[in-house]
């Protein structure tokens, strides 16, 4: 019997997840399918009834549903509960279980493309205070082990986020960057700045130590203005495409019973579909 999985969002046509999973299905000879389904927010409860009925083995969740599905799941793992969002669903026995693999996607991307990234004396900087920042903060709390500064245009939003996630975190507005920069070893952009070639006008990367690593979760365009500016300063950079690829692994393993690998060939296939 064909095992069926999905990605839901609204809109969803832009998703590269079907290409990732269909590639793995062919590689491993799995009798399975993976489809993109556009689900409007008010249609989510009805879709969950289909999941409980066994229509799918599970699937992925993307914008704008990651927080909304949290409340619809019958159970949610501890990591997703801490992050406050779900991006992976697994069904069974009439129940829907929620998990979050963005955490693993972020770590897997850095481990693969910047080995030893956490072995650094510098502190970390996270730009943004939205849903993606939650997963990144939990990942850094577990693996980086140093102070993490959260910068957001609206300081109150950064403070509200940190009131929900315990850790060695401090909130600031953008004006704090010049004072923080000399002691940073890692800069992570979790905001949407970078899409459509938007940039941080206030961010002077020349203030960073030359050993700092700069990474962006935005992957369209692949080389965001932030990463281009960092490379021009001679800083190490990691783009956001690897996070997309690595976060897909746990779901595929749960639905289809095979743990796939993120390979250069897969990256090249997805890269070929992205705008320059």
Secondary structure, DSSP 8 states (H G I E B T S, - for coil): --EEEEEEESS-TT--HHHHHHHHHHHHT--EEEEEEE--GGGHHHHHHHHHTTS-SEEEE-TT-TTHHHHH-SEE-HHHHHHT---EEEEETTEEEEE--HHHHHHHHHHHHSTTTT--SSEEEEE--SHHHHHHHHHHHHHT-S-EEEE-SSHHHHHHHHTTS-SSEEEE-GGGHHHHHTTEEEEEE-SSTTGGG---TT--GGGS-TT-EEEES--SSSS-HHHHHHHHTT-EEE-SHHHHHHHTHHHHHHHHS------HHHHHHHHTTS--
